Amino acid sequence: MDLNTKLHLDAPDDFYEALIEAHRDLTPAASQALNARLVLLLANHVGAISVLRQALAAARSSAPAATDILSNPAPP
């Protein structure tokens, strides 16, 4: 099975709104913990390690490297 990277959400705007709402009023640490729990719940739902590895690789390839962030900091 391959990772589906095409839009597949029934209601993407509703999901985005729910995700933002879930993080509302959380501390940065609590927000990170929520993200970790969500990733683990969704990984369990997907189940197939081959698909999860594809997702990890895709997410990693689109993330800036620490050296990129340090050499190009966001403006204040």
PyMOL Python script that loads the backbone (N, CA, C, O; Angstrom):
from pymol import cmd

cmd.read_pdbstr("""\
ATOM      1  N   MET A   1       0.843  -1.172   0.000  1.00  0.00           N
ATOM      2  CA  MET A   1       0.000   0.000   0.000  1.00  0.00           C
ATOM      3  C   MET A   1       0.889   1.237   0.000  1.00  0.00           C
ATOM      4  O   MET A   1       1.906   1.273   0.693  1.00  0.00           O
ATOM      5  N   ASP A   2       0.513   2.243  -0.770  1.00  0.00           N
ATOM      6  CA  ASP A   2       1.280   3.487  -0.838  1.00  0.00           C
ATOM      7  C   ASP A   2       0.571   4.598  -0.066  1.00  0.00           C
ATOM      8  O   ASP A   2      -0.649   4.584   0.099  1.00  0.00           O
ATOM      9  N   LEU A   3       1.350   5.540   0.392  1.00  0.00           N
ATOM     10  CA  LEU A   3       0.828   6.713   1.088  1.00  0.00           C
ATOM     11  C   LEU A   3       0.005   7.549   0.112  1.00  0.00           C
ATOM     12  O   LEU A   3       0.465   7.856  -0.988  1.00  0.00           O
ATOM     13  N   ASN A   4      -1.192   7.911   0.509  1.00  0.00           N
ATOM     14  CA  ASN A   4      -2.052   8.776  -0.292  1.00  0.00           C
ATOM     15  C   ASN A   4      -1.755  10.219   0.090  1.00  0.00           C
ATOM     16  O   ASN A   4      -2.068  10.647   1.201  1.00  0.00           O
ATOM     17  N   THR A   5      -1.152  10.972  -0.831  1.00  0.00           N
ATOM     18  CA  THR A   5      -0.842  12.377  -0.553  1.00  0.00           C
ATOM     19  C   THR A   5      -1.799  13.332  -1.258  1.00  0.00           C
ATOM     20  O   THR A   5      -1.635  14.550  -1.186  1.00  0.00           O
ATOM     21  N   LYS A   6      -2.791  12.781  -1.935  1.00  0.00           N
ATOM     22  CA  LYS A   6      -3.822  13.618  -2.562  1.00  0.00           C
ATOM     23  C   LYS A   6      -4.872  13.964  -1.516  1.00  0.00           C
ATOM     24  O   LYS A   6      -5.080  13.203  -0.571  1.00  0.00           O
ATOM     25  N   LEU A   7      -5.534  15.105  -1.676  1.00  0.00           N
ATOM     26  CA  LEU A   7      -6.565  15.532  -0.736  1.00  0.00           C
ATOM     27  C   LEU A   7      -7.609  14.432  -0.586  1.00  0.00           C
ATOM     28  O   LEU A   7      -8.227  14.010  -1.563  1.00  0.00           O
ATOM     29  N   HIS A   8      -7.797  13.977   0.638  1.00  0.00           N
ATOM     30  CA  HIS A   8      -8.696  12.855   0.902  1.00  0.00           C
ATOM     31  C   HIS A   8      -9.643  13.162   2.063  1.00  0.00           C
ATOM     32  O   HIS A   8     -10.507  12.345   2.379  1.00  0.00           O
ATOM     33  N   LEU A   9      -9.498  14.307   2.692  1.00  0.00           N
ATOM     34  CA  LEU A   9     -10.342  14.675   3.823  1.00  0.00           C
ATOM     35  C   LEU A   9     -11.747  15.020   3.340  1.00  0.00           C
ATOM     36  O   LEU A   9     -11.917  15.695   2.325  1.00  0.00           O
ATOM     37  N   ASP A  10     -12.741  14.552   4.073  1.00  0.00           N
ATOM     38  CA  ASP A  10     -14.131  14.889   3.735  1.00  0.00           C
ATOM     39  C   ASP A  10     -14.384  16.386   3.855  1.00  0.00           C
ATOM     40  O   ASP A  10     -15.044  16.986   3.007  1.00  0.00           O
ATOM     41  N   ALA A  11     -13.854  16.976   4.911  1.00  0.00           N
ATOM     42  CA  ALA A  11     -14.080  18.396   5.191  1.00  0.00           C
ATOM     43  C   ALA A  11     -12.783  19.003   5.713  1.00  0.00           C
ATOM     44  O   ALA A  11     -12.628  19.175   6.922  1.00  0.00           O
ATOM     45  N   PRO A  12     -11.843  19.333   4.813  1.00  0.00           N
ATOM     46  CA  PRO A  12     -10.529  19.814   5.268  1.00  0.00           C
ATOM     47  C   PRO A  12     -10.603  21.071   6.129  1.00  0.00           C
ATOM     48  O   PRO A  12      -9.861  21.192   7.103  1.00  0.00           O
ATOM     49  N   ASP A  13     -11.479  21.999   5.789  1.00  0.00           N
ATOM     50  CA  ASP A  13     -11.588  23.224   6.583  1.00  0.00           C
ATOM     51  C   ASP A  13     -12.103  22.922   7.989  1.00  0.00           C
ATOM     52  O   ASP A  13     -11.642  23.513   8.966  1.00  0.00           O
ATOM     53  N   ASP A  14     -13.051  22.006   8.084  1.00  0.00           N
ATOM     54  CA  ASP A  14     -13.581  21.623   9.400  1.00  0.00           C
ATOM     55  C   ASP A  14     -12.504  20.943  10.238  1.00  0.00           C
ATOM     56  O   ASP A  14     -12.399  21.184  11.441  1.00  0.00           O
ATOM     57  N   PHE A  15     -11.701  20.090   9.596  1.00  0.00           N
ATOM     58  CA  PHE A  15     -10.618  19.445  10.332  1.00  0.00           C
ATOM     59  C   PHE A  15      -9.615  20.479  10.824  1.00  0.00           C
ATOM     60  O   PHE A  15      -9.188  20.426  11.978  1.00  0.00           O
ATOM     61  N   TYR A  16      -9.232  21.423   9.960  1.00  0.00           N
ATOM     62  CA  TYR A  16      -8.271  22.450  10.351  1.00  0.00           C
ATOM     63  C   TYR A  16      -8.807  23.249  11.532  1.00  0.00           C
ATOM     64  O   TYR A  16      -8.076  23.529  12.482  1.00  0.00           O
ATOM     65  N   GLU A  17     -10.069  23.610  11.471  1.00  0.00           N
ATOM     66  CA  GLU A  17     -10.689  24.360  12.564  1.00  0.00           C
ATOM     67  C   GLU A  17     -10.669  23.542  13.865  1.00  0.00           C
ATOM     68  O   GLU A  17     -10.362  24.077  14.930  1.00  0.00           O
ATOM     69  N   ALA A  18     -10.993  22.255  13.777  1.00  0.00           N
ATOM     70  CA  ALA A  18     -10.983  21.388  14.962  1.00  0.00           C
ATOM     71  C   ALA A  18      -9.572  21.234  15.522  1.00  0.00           C
ATOM     72  O   ALA A  18      -9.384  21.204  16.739  1.00  0.00           O
ATOM     73  N   LEU A  19      -8.584  21.138  14.640  1.00  0.00           N
ATOM     74  CA  LEU A  19      -7.195  21.013  15.074  1.00  0.00           C
ATOM     75  C   LEU A  19      -6.740  22.269  15.807  1.00  0.00           C
ATOM     76  O   LEU A  19      -6.126  22.185  16.870  1.00  0.00           O
ATOM     77  N   ILE A  20      -7.039  23.419  15.244  1.00  0.00           N
ATOM     78  CA  ILE A  20      -6.679  24.689  15.884  1.00  0.00           C
ATOM     79  C   ILE A  20      -7.386  24.816  17.225  1.00  0.00           C
ATOM     80  O   ILE A  20      -6.777  25.230  18.212  1.00  0.00           O
ATOM     81  N   GLU A  21      -8.653  24.465  17.268  1.00  0.00           N
ATOM     82  CA  GLU A  21      -9.431  24.547  18.511  1.00  0.00           C
ATOM     83  C   GLU A  21      -8.861  23.605  19.579  1.00  0.00           C
ATOM     84  O   GLU A  21      -8.836  23.956  20.759  1.00  0.00           O
ATOM     85  N   ALA A  22      -8.411  22.432  19.180  1.00  0.00           N
ATOM     86  CA  ALA A  22      -7.840  21.479  20.131  1.00  0.00           C
ATOM     87  C   ALA A  22      -6.584  22.047  20.796  1.00  0.00           C
ATOM     88  O   ALA A  22      -6.263  21.683  21.927  1.00  0.00           O
ATOM     89  N   HIS A  23      -5.880  22.929  20.106  1.00  0.00           N
ATOM     90  CA  HIS A  23      -4.648  23.518  20.641  1.00  0.00           C
ATOM     91  C   HIS A  23      -4.890  24.825  21.397  1.00  0.00           C
ATOM     92  O   HIS A  23      -3.992  25.334  22.068  1.00  0.00           O
ATOM     93  N   ARG A  24      -6.086  25.359  21.289  1.00  0.00           N
ATOM     94  CA  ARG A  24      -6.384  26.661  21.898  1.00  0.00           C
ATOM     95  C   ARG A  24      -6.145  26.611  23.410  1.00  0.00           C
ATOM     96  O   ARG A  24      -6.582  25.680  24.087  1.00  0.00           O
ATOM     97  N   ASP A  25      -5.458  27.609  23.918  1.00  0.00           N
ATOM     98  CA  ASP A  25      -5.194  27.799  25.341  1.00  0.00           C
ATOM     99  C   ASP A  25      -4.236  26.766  25.942  1.00  0.00           C
ATOM    100  O   ASP A  25      -4.104  26.699  27.165  1.00  0.00           O
ATOM    101  N   LEU A  26      -3.577  25.973  25.124  1.00  0.00           N
ATOM    102  CA  LEU A  26      -2.598  25.026  25.642  1.00  0.00           C
ATOM    103  C   LEU A  26      -1.225  25.692  25.730  1.00  0.00           C
ATOM    104  O   LEU A  26      -0.903  26.583  24.944  1.00  0.00           O
ATOM    105  N   THR A  27      -0.444  25.260  26.671  1.00  0.00           N
ATOM    106  CA  THR A  27       0.946  25.707  26.732  1.00  0.00           C
ATOM    107  C   THR A  27       1.686  25.064  25.557  1.00  0.00           C
ATOM    108  O   THR A  27       1.197  24.089  24.986  1.00  0.00           O
ATOM    109  N   PRO A  28       2.843  25.588  25.190  1.00  0.00           N
ATOM    110  CA  PRO A  28       3.609  24.939  24.122  1.00  0.00           C
ATOM    111  C   PRO A  28       3.887  23.463  24.417  1.00  0.00           C
ATOM    112  O   PRO A  28       3.801  22.629  23.515  1.00  0.00           O
ATOM    113  N   ALA A  29       4.215  23.133  25.657  1.00  0.00           N
ATOM    114  CA  ALA A  29       4.493  21.733  26.006  1.00  0.00           C
ATOM    115  C   ALA A  29       3.235  20.876  25.873  1.00  0.00           C
ATOM    116  O   ALA A  29       3.307  19.753  25.374  1.00  0.00           O
ATOM    117  N   ALA A  30       2.099  21.384  26.306  1.00  0.00           N
ATOM    118  CA  ALA A  30       0.845  20.632  26.196  1.00  0.00           C
ATOM    119  C   ALA A  30       0.446  20.474  24.731  1.00  0.00           C
ATOM    120  O   ALA A  30      -0.090  19.437  24.341  1.00  0.00           O
ATOM    121  N   SER A  31       0.704  21.499  23.923  1.00  0.00           N
ATOM    122  CA  SER A  31       0.414  21.430  22.492  1.00  0.00           C
ATOM    123  C   SER A  31       1.275  20.363  21.812  1.00  0.00           C
ATOM    124  O   SER A  31       0.783  19.603  20.978  1.00  0.00           O
ATOM    125  N   GLN A  32       2.552  20.309  22.169  1.00  0.00           N
ATOM    126  CA  GLN A  32       3.438  19.276  21.618  1.00  0.00           C
ATOM    127  C   GLN A  32       2.982  17.890  22.053  1.00  0.00           C
ATOM    128  O   GLN A  32       3.029  16.946  21.265  1.00  0.00           O
ATOM    129  N   ALA A  33       2.544  17.761  23.296  1.00  0.00           N
ATOM    130  CA  ALA A  33       2.061  16.465  23.786  1.00  0.00           C
ATOM    131  C   ALA A  33       0.793  16.049  23.048  1.00  0.00           C
ATOM    132  O   ALA A  33       0.623  14.877  22.712  1.00  0.00           O
ATOM    133  N   LEU A  34      -0.096  17.006  22.796  1.00  0.00           N
ATOM    134  CA  LEU A  34      -1.303  16.712  22.021  1.00  0.00           C
ATOM    135  C   LEU A  34      -0.924  16.219  20.628  1.00  0.00           C
ATOM    136  O   LEU A  34      -1.482  15.234  20.143  1.00  0.00           O
ATOM    137  N   ASN A  35       0.022  16.901  19.983  1.00  0.00           N
ATOM    138  CA  ASN A  35       0.466  16.473  18.649  1.00  0.00           C
ATOM    139  C   ASN A  35       1.032  15.059  18.681  1.00  0.00           C
ATOM    140  O   ASN A  35       0.748  14.255  17.793  1.00  0.00           O
ATOM    141  N   ALA A  36       1.825  14.755  19.695  1.00  0.00           N
ATOM    142  CA  ALA A  36       2.412  13.419  19.803  1.00  0.00           C
ATOM    143  C   ALA A  36       1.324  12.360  19.965  1.00  0.00           C
ATOM    144  O   ALA A  36       1.369  11.313  19.318  1.00  0.00           O
ATOM    145  N   ARG A  37       0.346  12.635  20.830  1.00  0.00           N
ATOM    146  CA  ARG A  37      -0.745  11.669  21.020  1.00  0.00           C
ATOM    147  C   ARG A  37      -1.552  11.495  19.742  1.00  0.00           C
ATOM    148  O   ARG A  37      -1.940  10.379  19.395  1.00  0.00           O
ATOM    149  N   LEU A  38      -1.806  12.597  19.042  1.00  0.00           N
ATOM    150  CA  LEU A  38      -2.567  12.533  17.793  1.00  0.00           C
ATOM    151  C   LEU A  38      -1.821  11.710  16.750  1.00  0.00           C
ATOM    152  O   LEU A  38      -2.425  10.885  16.064  1.00  0.00           O
ATOM    153  N   VAL A  39      -0.521  11.925  16.625  1.00  0.00           N
ATOM    154  CA  VAL A  39       0.285  11.156  15.667  1.00  0.00           C
ATOM    155  C   VAL A  39       0.208   9.670  15.993  1.00  0.00           C
ATOM    156  O   VAL A  39       0.034   8.848  15.094  1.00  0.00           O
ATOM    157  N   LEU A  40       0.336   9.318  17.267  1.00  0.00           N
ATOM    158  CA  LEU A  40       0.294   7.906  17.647  1.00  0.00           C
ATOM    159  C   LEU A  40      -1.084   7.290  17.409  1.00  0.00           C
ATOM    160  O   LEU A  40      -1.180   6.144  16.970  1.00  0.00           O
ATOM    161  N   LEU A  41      -2.143   8.034  17.692  1.00  0.00           N
ATOM    162  CA  LEU A  41      -3.495   7.534  17.425  1.00  0.00           C
ATOM    163  C   LEU A  41      -3.718   7.301  15.929  1.00  0.00           C
ATOM    164  O   LEU A  41      -4.263   6.274  15.526  1.00  0.00           O
ATOM    165  N   LEU A  42      -3.288   8.266  15.116  1.00  0.00           N
ATOM    166  CA  LEU A  42      -3.471   8.123  13.668  1.00  0.00           C
ATOM    167  C   LEU A  42      -2.564   7.038  13.100  1.00  0.00           C
ATOM    168  O   LEU A  42      -2.965   6.324  12.181  1.00  0.00           O
ATOM    169  N   ALA A  43      -1.355   6.902  13.624  1.00  0.00           N
ATOM    170  CA  ALA A  43      -0.461   5.829  13.184  1.00  0.00           C
ATOM    171  C   ALA A  43      -1.074   4.472  13.490  1.00  0.00           C
ATOM    172  O   ALA A  43      -1.005   3.556  12.670  1.00  0.00           O
ATOM    173  N   ASN A  44      -1.669   4.342  14.659  1.00  0.00           N
ATOM    174  CA  ASN A  44      -2.336   3.094  15.009  1.00  0.00           C
ATOM    175  C   ASN A  44      -3.494   2.815  14.054  1.00  0.00           C
ATOM    176  O   ASN A  44      -3.733   1.667  13.679  1.00  0.00           O
ATOM    177  N   HIS A  45      -4.205   3.856  13.666  1.00  0.00           N
ATOM    178  CA  HIS A  45      -5.327   3.702  12.741  1.00  0.00           C
ATOM    179  C   HIS A  45      -4.838   3.255  11.359  1.00  0.00           C
ATOM    180  O   HIS A  45      -5.447   2.389  10.731  1.00  0.00           O
ATOM    181  N   VAL A  46      -3.740   3.848  10.890  1.00  0.00           N
ATOM    182  CA  VAL A  46      -3.163   3.465   9.592  1.00  0.00           C
ATOM    183  C   VAL A  46      -2.664   2.026   9.659  1.00  0.00           C
ATOM    184  O   VAL A  46      -3.004   1.196   8.816  1.00  0.00           O
ATOM    185  N   GLY A  47      -1.859   1.747  10.668  1.00  0.00           N
ATOM    186  CA  GLY A  47      -1.415   0.387  10.927  1.00  0.00           C
ATOM    187  C   GLY A  47      -0.249  -0.123  10.104  1.00  0.00           C
ATOM    188  O   GLY A  47       0.655  -0.739  10.667  1.00  0.00           O
ATOM    189  N   ALA A  48      -0.226   0.098   8.824  1.00  0.00           N
ATOM    190  CA  ALA A  48       0.795  -0.472   7.942  1.00  0.00           C
ATOM    191  C   ALA A  48       2.117   0.285   8.090  1.00  0.00           C
ATOM    192  O   ALA A  48       2.196   1.475   7.785  1.00  0.00           O
ATOM    193  N   ILE A  49       3.144  -0.410   8.556  1.00  0.00           N
ATOM    194  CA  ILE A  49       4.440   0.224   8.779  1.00  0.00           C
ATOM    195  C   ILE A  49       5.021   0.792   7.485  1.00  0.00           C
ATOM    196  O   ILE A  49       5.715   1.808   7.521  1.00  0.00           O
ATOM    197  N   SER A  50       4.756   0.166   6.365  1.00  0.00           N
ATOM    198  CA  SER A  50       5.287   0.695   5.097  1.00  0.00           C
ATOM    199  C   SER A  50       4.689   2.068   4.790  1.00  0.00           C
ATOM    200  O   SER A  50       5.395   2.957   4.314  1.00  0.00           O
ATOM    201  N   VAL A  51       3.418   2.246   5.054  1.00  0.00           N
ATOM    202  CA  VAL A  51       2.764   3.539   4.825  1.00  0.00           C
ATOM    203  C   VAL A  51       3.261   4.560   5.842  1.00  0.00           C
ATOM    204  O   VAL A  51       3.500   5.717   5.497  1.00  0.00           O
ATOM    205  N   LEU A  52       3.416   4.141   7.077  1.00  0.00           N
ATOM    206  CA  LEU A  52       3.920   5.050   8.106  1.00  0.00           C
ATOM    207  C   LEU A  52       5.340   5.514   7.784  1.00  0.00           C
ATOM    208  O   LEU A  52       5.672   6.681   7.994  1.00  0.00           O
ATOM    209  N   ARG A  53       6.176   4.613   7.276  1.00  0.00           N
ATOM    210  CA  ARG A  53       7.548   5.016   6.885  1.00  0.00           C
ATOM    211  C   ARG A  53       7.511   6.013   5.730  1.00  0.00           C
ATOM    212  O   ARG A  53       8.296   6.962   5.704  1.00  0.00           O
ATOM    213  N   GLN A  54       6.609   5.805   4.781  1.00  0.00           N
ATOM    214  CA  GLN A  54       6.468   6.757   3.669  1.00  0.00           C
ATOM    215  C   GLN A  54       6.025   8.124   4.202  1.00  0.00           C
ATOM    216  O   GLN A  54       6.516   9.158   3.749  1.00  0.00           O
ATOM    217  N   ALA A  55       5.104   8.126   5.156  1.00  0.00           N
ATOM    218  CA  ALA A  55       4.628   9.379   5.741  1.00  0.00           C
ATOM    219  C   ALA A  55       5.745  10.086   6.501  1.00  0.00           C
ATOM    220  O   ALA A  55       5.897  11.303   6.396  1.00  0.00           O
ATOM    221  N   LEU A  56       6.519   9.330   7.259  1.00  0.00           N
ATOM    222  CA  LEU A  56       7.646   9.920   7.984  1.00  0.00           C
ATOM    223  C   LEU A  56       8.662  10.529   7.017  1.00  0.00           C
ATOM    224  O   LEU A  56       9.153  11.636   7.240  1.00  0.00           O
ATOM    225  N   ALA A  57       8.968   9.815   5.965  1.00  0.00           N
ATOM    226  CA  ALA A  57       9.930  10.320   4.976  1.00  0.00           C
ATOM    227  C   ALA A  57       9.400  11.575   4.295  1.00  0.00           C
ATOM    228  O   ALA A  57      10.147  12.531   4.086  1.00  0.00           O
ATOM    229  N   ALA A  58       8.123  11.577   3.949  1.00  0.00           N
ATOM    230  CA  ALA A  58       7.532  12.747   3.293  1.00  0.00           C
ATOM    231  C   ALA A  58       7.535  13.953   4.226  1.00  0.00           C
ATOM    232  O   ALA A  58       7.856  15.066   3.808  1.00  0.00           O
ATOM    233  N   ALA A  59       7.182  13.734   5.479  1.00  0.00           N
ATOM    234  CA  ALA A  59       7.175  14.835   6.443  1.00  0.00           C
ATOM    235  C   ALA A  59       8.583  15.344   6.698  1.00  0.00           C
ATOM    236  O   ALA A  59       8.809  16.551   6.797  1.00  0.00           O
ATOM    237  N   ARG A  60       9.518  14.430   6.802  1.00  0.00           N
ATOM    238  CA  ARG A  60      10.912  14.817   7.061  1.00  0.00           C
ATOM    239  C   ARG A  60      11.495  15.602   5.890  1.00  0.00           C
ATOM    240  O   ARG A  60      12.217  16.577   6.099  1.00  0.00           O
ATOM    241  N   SER A  61      11.190  15.190   4.663  1.00  0.00           N
ATOM    242  CA  SER A  61      11.771  15.858   3.493  1.00  0.00           C
ATOM    243  C   SER A  61      11.239  17.278   3.318  1.00  0.00           C
ATOM    244  O   SER A  61      11.897  18.104   2.686  1.00  0.00           O
ATOM    245  N   SER A  62      10.065  17.574   3.862  1.00  0.00           N
ATOM    246  CA  SER A  62       9.514  18.919   3.719  1.00  0.00           C
ATOM    247  C   SER A  62       9.835  19.807   4.914  1.00  0.00           C
ATOM    248  O   SER A  62       9.498  20.991   4.916  1.00  0.00           O
ATOM    249  N   ALA A  63      10.487  19.242   5.934  1.00  0.00           N
ATOM    250  CA  ALA A  63      10.855  20.018   7.125  1.00  0.00           C
ATOM    251  C   ALA A  63      12.207  20.684   6.911  1.00  0.00           C
ATOM    252  O   ALA A  63      13.130  20.066   6.379  1.00  0.00           O
ATOM    253  N   PRO A  64      12.327  21.941   7.323  1.00  0.00           N
ATOM    254  CA  PRO A  64      13.631  22.597   7.196  1.00  0.00           C
ATOM    255  C   PRO A  64      14.630  21.971   8.161  1.00  0.00           C
ATOM    256  O   PRO A  64      14.274  21.594   9.277  1.00  0.00           O
ATOM    257  N   ALA A  65      15.856  21.866   7.731  1.00  0.00           N
ATOM    258  CA  ALA A  65      16.920  21.354   8.593  1.00  0.00           C
ATOM    259  C   ALA A  65      17.249  22.407   9.641  1.00  0.00           C
ATOM    260  O   ALA A  65      17.040  23.599   9.415  1.00  0.00           O
ATOM    261  N   ALA A  66      17.759  21.974  10.776  1.00  0.00           N
ATOM    262  CA  ALA A  66      18.131  22.907  11.841  1.00  0.00           C
ATOM    263  C   ALA A  66      19.123  23.937  11.327  1.00  0.00           C
ATOM    264  O   ALA A  66      19.061  25.104  11.714  1.00  0.00           O
ATOM    265  N   THR A  67      20.041  23.515  10.456  1.00  0.00           N
ATOM    266  CA  THR A  67      21.028  24.467   9.921  1.00  0.00           C
ATOM    267  C   THR A  67      20.352  25.522   9.057  1.00  0.00           C
ATOM    268  O   THR A  67      20.799  26.668   9.024  1.00  0.00           O
ATOM    269  N   ASP A  68      19.269  25.151   8.350  1.00  0.00           N
ATOM    270  CA  ASP A  68      18.522  26.128   7.551  1.00  0.00           C
ATOM    271  C   ASP A  68      17.856  27.159   8.451  1.00  0.00           C
ATOM    272  O   ASP A  68      17.869  28.356   8.161  1.00  0.00           O
ATOM    273  N   ILE A  69      17.276  26.681   9.545  1.00  0.00           N
ATOM    274  CA  ILE A  69      16.588  27.582  10.474  1.00  0.00           C
ATOM    275  C   ILE A  69      17.588  28.530  11.122  1.00  0.00           C
ATOM    276  O   ILE A  69      17.315  29.721  11.271  1.00  0.00           O
ATOM    277  N   LEU A  70      18.752  27.996  11.508  1.00  0.00           N
ATOM    278  CA  LEU A  70      19.748  28.836  12.167  1.00  0.00           C
ATOM    279  C   LEU A  70      20.356  29.860  11.214  1.00  0.00           C
ATOM    280  O   LEU A  70      20.666  30.978  11.624  1.00  0.00           O
ATOM    281  N   SER A  71      20.527  29.491   9.954  1.00  0.00           N
ATOM    282  CA  SER A  71      21.144  30.425   9.003  1.00  0.00           C
ATOM    283  C   SER A  71      20.133  31.390   8.400  1.00  0.00           C
ATOM    284  O   SER A  71      20.517  32.423   7.852  1.00  0.00           O
ATOM    285  N   ASN A  72      18.838  31.065   8.496  1.00  0.00           N
ATOM    286  CA  ASN A  72      17.785  31.936   7.967  1.00  0.00           C
ATOM    287  C   ASN A  72      16.694  32.128   9.018  1.00  0.00           C
ATOM    288  O   ASN A  72      15.566  31.679   8.815  1.00  0.00           O
ATOM    289  N   PRO A  73      17.004  32.782  10.132  1.00  0.00           N
ATOM    290  CA  PRO A  73      15.990  32.923  11.189  1.00  0.00           C
ATOM    291  C   PRO A  73      14.807  33.758  10.712  1.00  0.00           C
ATOM    292  O   PRO A  73      14.928  34.627   9.848  1.00  0.00           O
ATOM    293  N   ALA A  74      13.668  33.459  11.310  1.00  0.00           N
ATOM    294  CA  ALA A  74      12.467  34.231  10.985  1.00  0.00           C
ATOM    295  C   ALA A  74      12.644  35.656  11.469  1.00  0.00           C
ATOM    296  O   ALA A  74      13.288  35.900  12.489  1.00  0.00           O
ATOM    297  N   PRO A  75      12.071  36.595  10.733  1.00  0.00           N
ATOM    298  CA  PRO A  75      12.186  37.994  11.176  1.00  0.00           C
ATOM    299  C   PRO A  75      11.427  38.211  12.485  1.00  0.00           C
ATOM    300  O   PRO A  75      10.432  37.535  12.751  1.00  0.00           O
ATOM    301  N   PRO A  76      11.898  39.152  13.298  1.00  0.00           N
ATOM    302  CA  PRO A  76      11.230  39.411  14.606  1.00  0.00           C
ATOM    303  C   PRO A  76       9.844  39.970  14.451  1.00  0.00           C
ATOM    304  O   PRO A  76       9.170  40.233  15.447  1.00  0.00           O
TER     305      PRO A  76
END
""", "prot")
cmd.dss("prot")
cmd.show_as("cartoon", "prot")
cmd.util.cbc("prot")
cmd.orient("prot")
